Amino acid sequence: QVQLVESGGGLVQPGGSLRLSCAASGIIFSLYAMGWYRQAPGKQRELVGIITSSGGTNYVDSVKGRFTISRDNAKNTVTLQMNSLKAEDTAVYYCNARNLLRREDYWGQGTQVTVSS
């Protein structure tokens, strides 16, 4: 059974930082691209950033220079370090594991991030 469990969300003031983690089980973690998505109220889910199985990263323009994705294949975890947070970063953040060759796509349950003073 595949599980992706996010943690680390919460309430933070503008300009602050949060670190989200996603622990994966039930998959060969190193074979999956790992992504972070977010969904704000009334909006569609959007990609925040991804890290490929080989460690390459890509981010949506709105978070470049502020967010960093990293992975630890030994611990089956992916993290999203979020700095200089803005109110518009408020959303539920979801972890995603994807392997196109296997046609597999898994999601975590989401964790709430609220940026407010």
C-alpha positions as CSV (number, residue, x, y, z in Angstrom):
1,Q,0.0,0.0,0.0
2,V,1.4,3.3,-1.1
3,Q,1.4,6.1,1.4
4,L,2.6,9.7,1.2
5,V,2.3,11.6,4.5
6,E,2.9,15.3,4.6
7,S,3.9,17.2,7.8
8,G,5.1,20.6,8.8
9,G,2.3,22.8,7.8
10,G,0.9,25.6,10.1
11,L,0.4,29.3,10.6
12,V,3.3,31.6,9.9
13,Q,3.6,35.4,9.6
14,P,4.5,37.0,6.2
15,G,8.2,36.8,5.7
16,G,8.6,33.7,7.8
17,S,9.6,30.2,6.9
18,L,8.2,26.7,7.0
19,R,9.6,23.4,6.1
20,L,7.2,20.7,4.8
21,S,8.1,17.0,4.7
22,C,6.7,14.1,2.9
23,A,7.4,10.6,3.9
24,A,6.8,7.9,1.3
25,S,6.2,4.2,1.8
26,G,5.2,1.4,-0.5
27,I,7.1,2.6,-3.5
28,I,10.7,2.4,-4.7
29,F,11.2,6.0,-3.8
30,S,14.3,6.6,-5.9
31,L,12.4,5.8,-9.1
32,Y,9.8,8.5,-8.6
33,A,9.8,12.1,-9.4
34,M,8.5,13.9,-6.4
35,G,6.4,17.1,-6.6
36,W,4.8,19.6,-4.4
37,Y,1.4,21.1,-5.4
38,R,-0.9,23.5,-3.7
39,Q,-4.5,24.5,-3.8
40,A,-5.8,27.7,-2.5
41,P,-9.6,28.2,-1.7
42,G,-11.5,28.6,-4.9
43,K,-8.5,27.9,-7.1
44,Q,-7.2,25.0,-9.1
45,R,-4.4,22.9,-7.8
46,E,-1.1,24.1,-9.1
47,L,2.4,22.7,-9.3
48,V,4.8,24.4,-6.9
49,G,7.9,22.4,-7.9
50,I,9.3,19.0,-8.7
51,I,12.5,17.1,-8.1
52,T,13.3,14.3,-10.5
53,S,14.6,10.9,-9.6
54,S,18.1,12.2,-10.6
55,G,17.7,15.3,-8.4
56,G,17.0,18.0,-10.9
57,T,14.5,20.6,-9.8
58,N,12.0,23.0,-11.4
59,Y,9.8,25.5,-9.8
60,V,6.8,27.7,-10.7
61,D,7.9,31.3,-11.2
62,S,6.1,32.6,-8.2
63,V,8.3,30.6,-5.8
64,K,11.6,30.7,-7.5
65,G,14.3,31.9,-5.2
66,R,12.1,31.4,-2.1
67,F,11.3,27.7,-2.1
68,T,13.7,24.8,-2.3
69,I,12.9,21.1,-2.8
70,S,15.2,18.4,-1.7
71,R,15.0,14.6,-1.4
72,D,16.7,11.9,0.7
73,N,16.4,8.6,-1.1
74,A,17.8,6.8,2.0
75,K,14.9,8.0,4.1
76,N,12.3,8.1,1.4
77,T,11.5,11.7,2.1
78,V,11.1,14.9,0.2
79,T,11.1,18.3,1.7
80,L,9.9,21.7,0.7
81,Q,11.7,24.6,2.4
82,M,9.7,27.7,2.1
83,N,11.2,31.1,2.9
84,S,10.0,34.7,2.6
85,L,6.4,33.4,2.7
86,K,3.7,35.6,1.4
87,A,-0.1,35.7,2.0
88,E,-0.6,34.3,-1.5
89,D,1.3,31.2,-0.5
90,T,-1.6,30.2,1.7
91,A,-3.0,26.9,0.5
92,V,-3.2,23.2,1.2
93,Y,0.1,21.7,0.0
94,Y,0.2,18.2,-1.4
95,C,3.0,15.8,-2.0
96,N,3.0,13.8,-5.3
97,A,5.0,10.8,-6.5
98,R,5.0,10.1,-10.2
99,N,6.6,7.5,-12.4
100,L,5.6,8.0,-16.0
101,L,7.0,4.7,-17.2
102,R,5.0,2.8,-14.6
103,R,2.0,5.1,-15.2
104,E,1.8,5.5,-11.4
105,D,0.7,8.7,-9.7
106,Y,0.2,9.0,-6.0
107,W,-0.9,11.8,-3.7
108,G,-0.7,12.7,0.0
109,Q,-3.6,14.0,2.0
110,G,-2.3,17.5,2.1
111,T,-1.2,19.9,4.8
112,Q,-2.4,23.4,5.4
113,V,-0.1,26.4,5.2
114,T,-1.5,29.7,6.3
115,V,0.5,32.9,5.9
116,S,-1.1,35.7,7.9
117,S,-0.2,38.3,10.5
